[in-house]
Structure formats: C-alpha cells, structure tokens
Amino acid sequence: MGSRPFGLVMPGQEVSHVSSLVESRTAPHWSTSLLVGGEDEIGVGPDVTVFNPATEQPIVTLASASPDQVNRAVGAARRAFDHGPWPRMAAAERSRLLHRFADLVEAMHDSLTAGCVLEIGTPLSMSETLQTKGAVAALRVYADLAGRDRTEELGRHDGTVPSRGRVSLLPSGVVAVVTAYNIPLAITARSMGGALAAGCTVVVLPSPRAPLTSLLMLRASVAAGIPEGVINVVVGEAPVGQQLTSHPDVDKIAFTGSVRVGRSIMAQAAGRLTRLSLELGGKAPTVLLPGVELAPIMHQLHARYVRNAGQGCMTPGRLLVHRDQYEEFVELSVATYARLKTGDPWERDTEVGPLIRPDHLSAVRAKVATAVERGASVLAEGPASQLSSGWFMSPVLLGAVAADSPIAQEEIFGPVGVVVVYDDVDHAVRLANGTDYGLSADVYAATTGEALALAPRLRAGAVVVNGGGTPRPGVPMGGFKASGFGREGGEWGVREFLETQYIQWPA
C-alpha cells in the first residue's frame, strides 16, 4: 500500500502548519501518482503540465496514464466489484467508511483550498466554500444515504398462482467518472459519491487542466479504509478519456463537461448501450420580473455569473430585463461593475479570478468581439486586474443583443453578461426557454409567491428564486434538453447508479 496521502491531516492532528498554507500562499505537497487498485503508481504515458492561471507559471508536470494503466485501473475496479467486499458490505459499514473519508477530506480543508486557488485560480472565498466545503457536504450526504435499505416488499399477489414479490435496487457496477476543471472537488464528490453510496466501484478521470487537487482529495480514500480497487484514479488527455469511456468493463459513465464531448461519449456508449448520466453545459437566464426592486439585488445578480471567472455551467448571465426597467438596470449595472474586483485570487475580496488557459481566454474574448461587430454594445466593464501576469478578463456586460444571436444562445464560460429586453411575462418565459439548454434559471420578483408561480414554466433543472440562499447539499442537480440527463445529489444521485430487480416466488 502507498504511503500516507500527501497533504493529509488526520482528525485530531495539529493543523496549524496546514492553515499557514493559505496565509503564506504556499502550495500543498502535491501528489503526481495515479491510484490503481489501492496503490500509488507513477504514470508512464505522455506528460501533462498543470499551470497556475494567475501567474502563467507551471505548477507541476506529471506523467499521464498509459493504455495499460487505464486497463489495469478498470480491471481493479472490476475485480473489486465482482469479488470484493464493497458491493456486498453491510450498508452501515459502507456508510461508516464514507463518513471516515469525508472526515479526512474535511481535515484537508486548507490544503485543498490552497490547491484550488493555485491550479484553477478560484478566488479564496469561493475555494473555501463552493470547492472544498461543497465537496465535504456532498460526501456526508452520500455517507448517510449509503446506509439506507431501498428494498420494497410487495406482499402477496392472489393470481392464478398466488405469489409474493419484492423489488431490490442493485449497484450498476464499474463506473467511469469523468469530471471538469472548474469545480473539480465538488463535481467529483457529487458524481463519485453517489456511485460509492450505491455500492459501485469507480475509475475517476479528473480534467488534465486541473487534476492535482482531485488527486490529493481522492488519496484520502486509502487512509479511510475504503477497500482497494473501489476508487481508482487515472490522469490524461482525450485518448485516456476515450479509452476509459469505451472500455468494455465499464458499466456506467458519469460525465461532467461540454456538450461537444458529451455527444462524443454518448456516441461511444451507443455501441454497447452503456448507461450514462451527463451533466453538460448551460445558458442560464436571470429573469427580472416587472416591478422588482433592482438596487438591493444588483451586486448579487451580477456576482452570480462572474464568480470563478464565469467558468460554471449554471452561471446565470443571460439577463432578461423588462423594457420599462431597462434604463434603470443599465445605470445600476454600471455602478455595480465599477466595484467588481478582478485580480489576485488569494485576496478574500477578489470576485473574478483568471480563466484557466490562454486559449480559453482568447476564445471568450473572440466571442465578445464578434458580438460587438454584429451590433452589441458594451454597457459596462469591470476594472482590470492589477497583476502583471495571469489569464484575466475584466467582466463585461453587453446590450443591444438579439435573443437569437450566438452570444445569447451559446455557453460562454467567461465573465460575460448579456442583456435581452422583454415586453411581458409570457415573452420573458419564451426567451428564458428559447435556447438548447435547460440546466438552471434565476428569477427575481417583488414577492416570493410571484417568482414561485413562474418557476414551473421554466424548462430548467433548478430554479433559484430571489437569490436562493446558502447552497443546500443533497438536492438534485441536472438539466433538461442539451444540458444532459440524469441527476446528481442526494437520493436522486444514488439512484443514478442503481439497477432495479424484481423477484417473485410462490406464496
């Protein structure tokens, strides 16, 4: 068995030296090993270099998995499912081990937070909450759900031959969990946690753009006592992903990422009819209903789509504003944008960090430039970063945007808002639903009741009313239309990895 995971602090152990990571802006002790059958293993495939997007400097170069290592990771998961204790373990014991895993991840809080700031550029305040604490919260929900007995006894049926029956829910098998770079810890916990709670085994492939913090977190599973082969981790670019998601010993694929890659995975899975859950892109609307008081909500509604530099599938940057309130909205937005802080992700008041790579930054800027060339106007722009390096983009708000224009229809994945004017509520609903996506929507109204009445009319997997509140663990996340299918989170997330079996016998 490999040595204790790098950066891991055991419960009760002194943590002051770890806390100083954030204070001193110091990197955790990165691990560059794969995890195959419970063992640390150095990759022997092509090198992957991870960069700090705020400094443009390389953090670590690690070797990716070779085809043989991918095969052995899947084989380890297969053996652990077919012959190991995890799927057959008492539900209470599986729950206990998952809670132990969550305990260890929680104890790594500052190491993981520092990791997210460094390899993703997520501002510190968001790294602490959405990234690290969000992952722990998801794991704890799944740990509780792992102990639930879902068997349903159907009782006696008096047919020609009297019988009795039951319905059992059985784990799907080996799951390939492929995650995105933007919120890797929470995404991994949401996808993988449901599979583990169901009794499945997993092979996790984090994004090659930001694999380091995930490697750090997942190694805690070894110290937690989760049996070998239950959690395996490989790293690599597209060829590794293609081999994993088309592997004949993979029973289910859980993918989070772009629509383009989701379609490719779906095509690969079609040949073997491999089961899928896909959490894909979004183009979430923010619907400002007529008469809503704008001034108190301006910072909140703009901050929601520029946080993490707009690199989020649920960023509600398509702003639907009633014609009568458009001028007031623009005036207040200009003042709000002037106060948004773009820059050093280590500073707690920074709201907009860097984008992940220079090619992505160029792509986002090109989309904005094309929109302006086609008639859009720049209504507001936030202050530029004061750092001398980094792949930063100041937030920008565009107006004079047609509802069917690319900038209003396509996912941008950057700190960009677009304003579309509507005439009445029915018009607003048509605009809100008028994209290929349906992941989430925000609604602001003068009263909660007014917004709640509108929510069922929106084709979105989640609707946040008047700012919502603190993120709630254990709720379903997933979308309509091209935003994918299946759900992550809570009981819904566990059932994605369960198969239904009916059993009948004579009474």
N, C-alpha and C positions, 0 to 999 in steps of 0.2 A: 504494500500500500504506500502511496506517496506520502511525503512529509506534510505537516500541518499547512493548510492553505495560507498563502501569503496574505498578510493584512488582516488575518482573522483574530478577533479578540474574543476569548471565551467569556461567558457570563460570569460576573464576579471578579474578573481580572481587571487590574488597573488600566484605565483607558486614557489617562492624561496625555500620554505620548501620541495617541491616535488623534485626540482632539486638536493637538497642535498642528496637524496636517493642514486644517483649514486656516488656522491663524497664521501659519507660516507659508501658506500656498505651496505646500510640498506634496509631491506625488506619493501615493501608497506604494508598497512593494508589489509591483506588477508581477503577475504570472504569465508566462508565454507558452504554457503547456496545454495540450489537449487533455481531455478526460475520457479514457476508453476503458470500460469495464472496471471502474474504480481506481485506475492507475493514471498518474501523470505521464504524459507521453509527448515528447517534442515532435512537432510536425516535420515531415520530410518533403512537403510539397513546395510550391513557389512561395517566395517571401511576400508578406503583407506589411506595409508600413502604415502606422497609425499616427496622425498628425494632431497637434494642438491647434484648433482653428483660430484661436485668439492670438497666437504668436507665429503661426505658419511653420513652426518647427516640428520635426519628427519627435514623437514620444518614444516609440518602440517599433522595432521591426521583428516580426515573428514569422516562423515558417508555418504555412497552412497545411492542411491535411492532404495526404496523398490519396489516390483512389483506394489503395489497400487499407489505409487507416479509416476511411469512410466505411468500407465494407466491414472492418472489424468492429467499429463503433455500432453499426446496425446489428451485427452479429451478437455483440454483447447485450444489446437491448433485447434482441430476440430470445437469447438464452435466459435472460432474467425474467422475461415474461412467460416463456413456455415452461421453465423448470425452476425458477427462483421463487423466493417466498413472497415477493411484493403483491402479486395479484391474489394470492391465497391467504395473505396475512389477515388476522383479525382486524376489523375496522378500527377498533380502539387503538391498536398498536400502530397502525398506519397513521392515524391521527396524531398520536404522540410523537412519532418521528418527524412528521411535517411541522408540528409545533416546535420541536427542537431545532429544525432547520430555520424556521422563522426567528427563533431566539438568537441564533448565531448571526443571521443576516442583520438583525437589529443591532447587535453588538458591533457590527462593522460599519455603523452609520457614517462616521466621519471619513473612513477610508473610501466608501462608496460615493459619498457626496463629493469628496475631492476628485475622485475619478471621473464623475460626470462633468464637473466643471472643466477638467483638463481635456478629456477626449471628445466631448460633444460641444463644449462652450456654453452649456446651460448655465444661466446666472445662478449664483449660490442659493438665493432664497427658494428658487424653483427646484434646484437639485436636491435640496433637503426635503422638500415636501412631495412634489409630484414624482420625482425619480426614486429616492431612497425610501421614504416613509410609505409611498404608494405601493412599492413592492412588498414591504413587510405586511402592510394591511391586507393585500391580496392573498399572501401566503397564509396568514392567520385565518382568513375566512375559509379557504380551502382546507386547512387543517381541521377546522371544526366540521366541515361537510364530509370529510373523509370518514368520519365515524358514523355516518347515517346509514341505516338499513332501508333500502328502497324496494325491497321485495313486497309485492302485493298479493295477498291470498284472496283468491276469487270465490272460495267456498264451493258449495255443491251445485251442480247443474243436473236437473232431472230431465234428461233427454231420453232417447230410446235405450241408451246405456247410461245410467247415472254415473257422473264423474265429478272429480274435483280438479282444481287447477290453480296455478299461480303464475305471476309474471315476475321475472327476475331481470335485473339490469346488470350486464356483464361488461367488463372493460374491453375497449376496442382492440387493444394490442399494442404494437410498437408505433409510436407517434413521432413524426419529424416535425419539430418546432422551429420555424424559420422566422426570425424577428427583424425589426427595423432599427435604424441607428438613432432615431430621435428621442425615444424614451425607452431605452433598452431594458432597464431593470423592471419597470412596471409591466411592460409588454411581455417579457419573459415570464414573470410571476403570474400574470393573468392567463397566458396560454398554457404553459407547462404545469402550473399549479392545478388546473382543472383536470389535466390528464393524470397527474400523480394521485390526486384525490380519488379518481375513478379506478385506480389500480393499474394504469398503463405504465409502460416504460417509455423513455424518451431519448431522442438524439436532438440536441439543441444546436442550431447554427445561428450564432449572432451575426449581425452585419459586419462585414470586413472593414467598414468605415469606423466602427466603434465597438470592438469586441472585448476590450480589456476589462472594463468594469463588470461585464457579464461573466467573464472567466473568473474574476475574483469572487463574485457572489456565488456562482454555482459550485465552486470548490468547497463551500461550507457544507454541502450535502454529504461529503465524505465524513467530516467530523461529526455530523449529526447522526451518523449511523445508518443512513439510508443504504440498503444493500447494493453491492457492486453491480454495475450494469443497468441499474434503474435510471440513472441520469448520466448521459454521455454528452460530450461537447466536442464539436469539430469547428474549425475556422477555415474560411476560404472564400474565393470569389465565385462567380457564376458557375463554373464547372463543378465545384463541390456541391453547390445547391442543386444543380440538375441531377447529379448522381444520387444525392440523398432523396430528393422528392420523386425520383423514378425508380427507386430501389424496390425489388420485388418483395422484400421482407418488411417493408413499411406498410402498415395497415391504415394509417390516417395521417393527413398533413394538416398542420395548423400554421397558416402563413399570415404575416402582417407586413404590408408593403404596398407597392404601387399597383394600379390596375393592370398595367402592361405586364408586369411579372406575374400577377395573379392569373391573368389569362393564359400565360405560358404554362404555369403549373397545372392549371385546370386541363389544358390540352394533354399534358404528360399523363395526368391521372386518368384520363378517359380510357386509355387502352386497357388498364387493369381495373377500372372502376374503383380506384382508391377513394376513400371517403375524404372529404375536405371541409375545413372551415376557413373562410377567407375574410380578413379584416382589411379592407382596401382604402382607397382614397375618399376624399370628401370635398365638398364645396359648400360649407355650411352657411345658411343665411342667418342674419340677425334681423328680425322683423321688429321695427319700432312702430307699434300701433298708434293710430291717431290720438292725440291728446296726452301722450306720455310726457312726463316732466323730464326734459333732456339733461339739464345741468347736473343733477346729482349722479347720473349714471355714465357720464361721458368717459371718464378715465377707465372705469371698469370695462365698458364695452369695447374700447379700443385696445386696452391691455390684453384682453382675452385672445385676440388674434395676432398680436405681435410678440407675445411671450415665446421663448425658445426660438426667437428669430422667425416666427411664423411656421416653424417646422413641426407641424402637427396636423393630423388628418381631420381633427374636429375644430380647427380654428375657424371661428365664425366671421370671416372677413368680407362676406357679401352683404352689404348693409342696405336694407330696404327701408327707405325713408318716405313718409307721406309728403306729397307735394307742398302742403301748407306749412310744413316744418323744415323744409329743405334749407332755407337761408339761415335759420337759427342753428340747425345742425352743423352747417359748414363753419359758421362763426365760432361755435363752441369747440369744434374739432380742431381748428387752427390753434386755439389756445391750449387745448389738451396735448396736441402733438408737440408743441414747443417745450412741454415738460417731460416728455418721454426720454429716458436716458438709455442711449446705446453706448456700449463700451465694455469695460473690464468685467468679465463675469464673476470675478472674485468679490466685487463690491456689492453689498447687500441691496443697494438701491438701484442697481442696474436692472433694467427691464428687458432689454434687447441685446442678446449676445451675438456672436458671429454665426454665419452659416457654415455648414460642415466642410465644404471643399470649394476651391476657387471655380471649378467648372459649374458647380451648382449656383454659386453667386452670379456668375456670368449669365446663366440660363434665366434666373429670376429677373435680373436687370434687363435682359433682352425682351422678356415678356412685357415689362413695363414700358420700355422704349417703343415696342411695336404698338401697344395700346395708344400711346400718345400720338404716334404717327397717324393712327387711324381716327384721331379726333378726341381722345380722352384728355382731360385736363388734370393737372396736379393741384389738388385742393389744399393739401398740407404735406409737410415733410418734417420729420423729426431731426433734431441736431445730430451731427455726425459724431462718430467715435473719436475720442481724443488720443487713442493709442496710435502708435506709429506703424503697427502691423496688425494683421488679422483680416479675416474674410468677412468684414462687416458691411451691412447695408442699412442706411437710415430708413426707418418706417416711412411709407408713402401712402397717401390717400388719394385715390383717383375719382374724378367725377365725369359727367357727360359720357357715361358708359352705357352702351346699349345692352339690354338684358341678354341678347343672344351673341354678344361678342366673345371672343376667346378668353379675354381677361376676366369675364363674368361667368364663364362656363367651365374653365379648366382649373384644376388644382395648381396653385402657385408654389406652395411650400416655402413661402418667404414672408417678410413683414409688410404685406401689401393689403390695403383695404380698398374695396370698390363700392361706390355709392350708386344705387339704382333707385329712381324715383317711381312711386306708385300712386294711383289715384283713389282707390278704395280698398277695403279689406279683401274682397274677392280677388282683386288684381294682385294684391300682395301675396295671397296664397298661391296664385298661378305662378308668380315669379319665384317664390320660395321653392316650389316643386318643379320648376322648369329647368332642371339640369339632369345629367345622367346619374348624379349621386343622391344618396339619401342616408348619410351617416348620422348627422345631428343637426339641430337648429336651436337658435336662441330667440326668445320672444320677450320684449319689454312692453308693459302696458301700464295704464294708470291704476288698474286693480288686478290682483292675482286672478280673480274669477274670470275676467275678460281674457287673460292670456291662457288660462286653463281650458276655456271653451274653444280657443283656436287650435290648441296643440293637436287634437286628433285629426285635424285637417292637413297636417304637415306629414309628408312622406319621409319620415326620418326615424332612425332607431332610438334616438334620445332627443328630448326637448328640454331645454333649460329655461325656466321662467324667472324673469326679473333677477338674473344673476345666480339663481340656484342656491348657492351656499357652499359649505365645505364639501369637497369630493367625498362621496359615500362608497366605501368598499362593499363588494358583494352584490352590486347591481348589474344588470345585463348590459353589455356593450356590443354593438354590431349594427349593420346598416341594411337599408333597402337598396334595390337596383344595383348599380355598378359599385356600390360601396361594400359589396360582398354578401356573405350569408353565414349563418351560424352566430352564436353569441359567446362572449367571454364574460366571466364574472359570476360569482355566486353559484347557486344551484343550476342556473342555466349553463354556466361554464363547465360544470361537472358533467351534465347530461350530454354535452357535445362529444364526450369520449366514452359513452356507454352504449351498448347494443341491447336491444330488447329481446328476451327469450320467453316464450310461453311454454309451460309444461302442463300436461294433462294426464290423469290416471283414473282408473275406475274407482268409484266411490265405495 
